């Protein structure tokens, strides 16, 4: 059996296990329970009433968190000519097709990869490296596009991707412990609204089954899902 440390156990006493809290209260409790020496990420785990084995029940998408993620995103853009210049002007950290060779050699010092559609052919051979890390550009995520300016600015400004896993769960960050409760609440609401809009028409029964908030190291707090029914 996994034994938690004294700090974790002390933090756990600040919430009732299994008791659902209104989102605002849950955020306050998560903030009060954080004990790590670093600025922990605040994460949401959502259990959905979908069967991801069926293609028409896969829930995925993106959301721009209004208060940002609290993380500085390093953006790489694979583009040429005017589009490469556009990426540089928009604030991309790395721009150019020469980075494809660097990725082949094992370089992965970036958080988001954006590519123009004409460059995707070259990226196909890097699927084994980029795919498992969630770095492969995707039109649905807005990372395969000729609108490079928008893609770079959104990635820098708090855009996150979410995708349901095999167990029907979505995990997503909504900021840092150092955020104000209002910032976390705004980001949480934006994520939940987007998840609600992404409900597949094929999903039957209760869609939002369970929601829990936690910090990177802290215990989970159950959120009342009544508003999402």
Buried (B, 14 or more C-beta within 10 A) or exposed (E): EEEEEEBBEEBBEBBEEEEBBEBEBBBBBBBEBBBEEEBBBBBBBBBBBBBBEEEEBBBBBBBBBEBBBBBEBBBBBBBEEEBBEBBBEBEBBBBBBEBBEBBEEEEEEBBBBBBBEEBBEEBEEBEEBBEEEEBBBBEEBBBBBEBBBEBBBBBBBBBBBBBBEEEBBBEBBBBBBEBEEEBBBBBBBBBBEBBEEBBBEEBEEEBBBBBBBBBBBBBBBBBBBEEBE
